[in-house]
Amino acid sequence: FFDIGRRAIVANISDMAAMGGAQPLYIVVGLALPVDISVDNVDKLFRGMDKEARSVGAVFIGGDTVKSNKDIVISITIMGYIERGKILLRSGAKIGDLICVTGTFGDSAAGIELLKKNGGRDFKGWRGQLVHKYRCPSHRLNEAKLLVGRQKAGRRPFATKKGGSASSHGYMPTSMTDSSDGLAASLRIITEAASSFPAKKTASHNDNNNASSSPPRLGARIYMEKIPLSRPLLRWSESKISGARRGTAYGIKFSGSKKYDLVSHPDFPWKVVLEGGEEYELVFTASKETLDYL
């Protein structure tokens, strides 16, 4: 219950991070609890929430508790502050931007699968690391603050046109979200948001009425071998493939370079990597010129 409480706050702080590193300030908690839940478990739930909130300087300012017939429901509203010029939206990606991420992908989903199949087992080693990644995830608030921090000294912003969007100037990412719904969903959100963002109205000498030009449809080209994968995730993938194939006669072996020769295998669990979610990593876009600085 402590982990559940902490995790609920992490998920919301991650939303603050995804807006460009907004500082969390106030939290409101709504709970639906079954009547047979123990007071001790509710205390653990709130201790987990309180510890994570305190770690970023946020405080609880209210909420509500109601009876549930069966399930425990936790609903959190978080409020924060960010300077207007540092807000990052999902809609700012441009043609030619690079796709960047923090952390690794698939670990949390693999941890869920281990828990579902093995119940209350005490996991050790790489299995324990995957389960821990699910039960005790981390947000990327500090990383987001760094990414939208100071402008590069002695250099002019790339776009200085007055009235431009907040994400289009300076040495900042152009768009950002988090990977709570999975890497593939995050990229779909960014490309669809950029494609549907209203274009500025333009007028020609042949047309007296301002017409809104349609924004270009954006997509994403992903080089799968460049997606960051953790060593525990690769070990888990090896065990799944080896178990499915009943042996290791398929060229699955440790390479010695801290990476497994697995990603090209037809049974590699890319679905877990791309759609697993629950990682709370940042997924953002940036121009090639800003990449080294970021």
N, C-alpha and C positions, 0 to 999 in steps of 0.2 A: 504493500500500500504506500510505503514511503516512495518507492521508485515510480509508482503510478502518479502520485502527486507531483513529484519533481518533473516527470516527463511531460505532464500536461502544461506546465509553465514553460518548459523548454520549447515546446511546439509554438507557443505564442510569442516568445522572445524571438524565435526564428522569423516570424512575420515582421517584427520590428527591424531585424537585420536586413531582410529582403527589400525594405523600402530605402535602403542606403545607410543603415546603421542608426535608426532612430533610438533615442534613449528611452527605455521603458520607465514609466513613472507610476501609474496607478493600475490596479488589477481588481476586477469584480468577478466573483465566483458564484455560479449557480450550480447547485447540487440536487440530484434526485437520488434518494437512498432508500433501499428496502428497510422495512422496520426491524428486521432481524440482524442487521449489521452491528458489529460490536463497537462500542465507544473507542476501544483501543485502536481499531483499524481506521476509524475516522480521524483520530488523533495523528496516526502515522501519515495518513493522506495529507493532512494540513501541514505537518512538519516537513514533508517533502516539498510541498508547494512553497512554504515559507523560506526554506533554505535556498531554493533556486531564485526566488524573487529577491531575497536579500543580496545575493551574489551580484546582481546588476543594479541594486539601489532602488528597486521598486517596492511599493507598499500596497497592502490591501485596503480598499476603501468601502467595501460592502459586498452585497450579494444576497442570495436567497437559497433556502433549503426546502425541498418538498419531498413527499413520500413517493416512492416508486413501487410498483407491484412486483417487480422482479430485478431489473438491471440497475447498475450504478451508472448514472449519467453525469458527466462533468462538463460544464459550459463556462468558458472563460472569456472575458472581454479585457483587453489590455490597451492602455492609452499611453502614448509617448510623445516625445518632442524631437524635431529635427529642423535644422535651418532650411529655409525654403530652397536655397541654391544647391543643397546636397540631396534632395529627394531623387530617388531613382525609381522609375516606373518600369513596367514590363514592356512598354510600347516603343522604346527608343532605339531598338536595334536597326542597323543600317546594312545595306548590301555591302558585302565584303568584310563585315565585322568577324572577329574571331570568337569562338565559343570557349569560355573558360569555366572552371569549376574549382571548388575547394574539396579536399578530402577524397574518399573512395566511395564506390557505389556497390550495392548488393549485400553488404554485410548485415544490415538490419533484417532484411527479408530472409536471409539464410538463418539468422538467429531465431526468427519466428518459426521457421520450419523445424529446426532442431527442437525447440520447446514443444511444438505440437506433437512431434513424433515420440518424444522421450519424457514428457511430463515434468515431474519435479526432480529429474536427475541433476546431480551436481557436476556441471561441466567443467572440464579442465583444458588447458592448452589452447589450441586454435579454436576449438568448439566453444570454450568459455569466453574467448574474445568476441566471437560472433554474437553469442547470447548477451554479453555485456553491452555490445553496441546497440542492441535492440532495447534492452531494459534501461540503460543509462546513457541515452544519446546526448550529444553536445550541440549547442547552437553556434553560430558563427558571427555573433554580434561584433566582437572586437575586429575580426577580419573585415567586416563590412565598413566599419568606421575608418579603418586604414585605407580601404579602396577609394573612399570618397573624401579623404582627408585633404591635406594641404596641396595647393597647386604646385607644379614643378617650378622651382626657383629660376628666375631669369628667362622664362619662356612665356610666350603669349598663348592664350587658349586657342584651340583649333577653330572654334566657332565663336565669334564675338558679336554677331549680329544681335542687336537689341531685340528683346522679346522672344528669343529662342527658348526652346525647352530646357529645363534644368539639367537634363542628362546629356545635352549636346555640346556642352562647353567644358573647357579645361581637360585635365588629365584624369578623367573619370570613366568608369564603365558607361556604356550607352543604355543598357537595360539590366535588370536583375530580378530574380525570383529565388525561391528556395526549392529544394528537391523533396519536399514532404510527400508529394504525390508521385515521385519517381522522375528519373532523368528524362525519359521520353516525354512525359506529360509537361515537364518544365519547358522543354524546347518547343513543344507544340504551343504552349501558352505564349511564349515570347514571339514566335513567328506569326501566330494569328493576331496577337495584339499589335504588332508592328504593321501587319498588312491591313488592319481595319482602322488604324489611327487616322482621323480625318486629316486630309492634306489641306494646306493653306489655299485659300481662294486666289485665283488668278484671273486677270482680265486681258483680253487682246483688243487690238484696234478694230477687229472685225465683229466684236461681240460687246455690246454695251452692258450686258449682265455678267456679274461675277459668276464664274463656274468653278465648282470644286473639282480639282483633278483627283483621279483615283490613285491611291497609293499603290506601289508595286507589291505583288504577292511575293512574300518571302518564304523560303524554305531553309533547311539546314543540311549541310553535308557533314556526316559524322564518320570519322576514322575510328573504327571500333577498337583497334589495337592501342589507341591513345587514351581510351577511357581509363582513369586510375582505378586499379583493383588492388585490394589488400592481399597480403600473403595468406591470412586465414581463409579468405574467400576462395583463393585458388586451391588451397588444401581441401576445402569443402567440395569444390567443383571436381577435383580429382577423385574424391571418394564417391561422389555420385556417378561419375562416368565409369569408374572402375567397377562399381557395384552393378551398374546396368549392363556392362559388357562382360562381367564375370572374369575379370583378369586385367592385366596391364599390358596386353600384347597389342596395344593400339598407339604406341609411341608416347605414352603419358609418363613423364618422368621429370624429376627435379633437375633443372639445367645447371645449377650451381651459381647462377647470376641473380639469385633472389627473385626469379620469375619462373613460373611454370610454363612449359610448352603445351598450353591447353587451349588458348583462345581461338585457335584455328580448327579445333576439333568440332565435328558437326553436332555433338551433343553438349557442347559447352552451354551452361544455363544463362544465356544472354537475357532471357525474359526477366530473370531475377535481378540482373544488373540494371536493366533499362526501366523496368516497371515496378520494382520492389518498393521503392519509396521509404519513408520514415527515416531518412538519413539526416535531414535538416542541414544539408550542405548548400552553399550558394552556387547558383548557376547564373552566369552573367555574360554579356557580350561586351567587346571592346574593339576599338580600331587597332589596326596593326601598329600604328605609330605610338600608341599608349602602352602597348603590352609590356615592354621591358620595364617601364617605369612602375606600372602597377605590380 
